[in-house]
């Protein structure tokens, strides 16, 4: 019984605790809610106060800004008024100036009219005076001028002619004297003696037995030598001499050195011949290079292509009428430099043009064309200066004189080659060679006349146009060239020019 009571009491106590707890929680919740609403109301009031303050501050700032803007507006209005007043004053000043200018223009027009009237009056007076003078003199103005000029011409003609003749003679004399001084000075500065240097094409042998060894069994040695050296050996009955024949002077010298070395060695056989000829070629190439470099250094011509130097050195073995061509070129370079210095021309160009003027002769037996044309092609190929090409190309007048240096090179060539003793060719032989060329040309039917020019390097043939057609003219040129090749001996190339011309002339009377 007691346990049940206890359990009942505990249950009642638990329920009472729950009810009391819930009620207490309800009371606490109501308290918290009241405090939250109070805080919200307080925050709302604070926000309203802050907004009110901000609005009042903004209104104050707006009033202040408005007053400042009104002040700026007033200042701008004052500036605009000042500017407007200034522009009005300028406009008034311009109007005044325009009025003054208009007045001055009107005055100038009036003065111009007055001047025009005065001029017309003066011209009228002059016309009246001329008419009065013509009436008194009985001559018109043109007739009076002609009469006056005629009298003055007659009075002054003799004096003018004498003065012109005097000026002309004095001018020519001065020019001739100056030219003589320049040439005399240049020749005097290089007045050295000339020794004609001809490298022989004959080789002396110690005994006649050597000829047999040179020929070899059934001619095998001589054939091997000719094949290796590119020359022709002439072994005849002439005692103590073997002759080397070839157009190429370098080959002749290679053959000469090789043959002399073979004779000294004594072992003449095909294998040995090829070895000796190869050594001789190396020796000649070395000499060619050295001679070219020495010539360029002696003349003061620098910056040349090494291949040009090598070709220039080949001229050491080339002769022209007994004169060594390389020595002739060196001499020309010195003379040309002296003349250019006297005349104020380009000395390096004149020297280089003179030194290289005959470079085409080094290969003229291998390449078609005159040595001038060949030389131009060589210089152009190896990048020589255009001024040097222009200077060297006119020394035989094949090309027009384009520069002062080209004339200097031509004059230096004439001085070097024309001095007595410089070349062994006599005037008689020179004229004979030209006459032979003209005789061959004149021997063909239809030829009217012919001229050998450029020292026999060109033949110009004139034919009758009514007897020879264009086709026949070509045949004549070919026949003359073939006959010259067969009958004459000459270095280089000869140009045959056949000219057929129709010229019709009428007179209007």
Buried (B, 14 or more C-beta within 10 A) or exposed (E): EEEEEEEEEEEEEEEEEEEEEEEEEEEEEEEEEEEEEEEEEEEEEEEEEEEEEEEEEEEEEEEEEEEEEEEEEEEEEEEEEEEEEEEEEEEEEEEEEEEEEEEEEEEEEEEEEEEEEEEEEEEEEEEEEEEEEBEEEEBEEEEBEEEEEEEEEEEEEEEEEEEEEEEEEEEEEEEEEEBEEBBEBBBEEBEEEBEBBEEEBBBEBEEEEBBEBBBBEEEEBBBBBBEBBBBEBBBEEEEEBBBBEBEBBBBBBBBBBBBBBBBEEEEBBBEBBBBBBEBBBEBBBEBBBEBBBBBBEEBBBEEBBEEBBBBBBBBBBBBBBBBBBBBBBBBBBBBBBBBBBBBEBBBBBBBBBBBBBBBBBBBBBEBEBBBBBBBBBBBEEBEBBEBBBBBBBBBBEBBEBBBBBBBBBBBBBBBBBEEEEBBEBEEEEBEEBBEBBBEBBEEBEBBBEBBBBBBBBBBBBBBEBEEBEEEBBEBBBEBBBEBBEEEEEEBBBBBBEBEBEEEEEEEEE
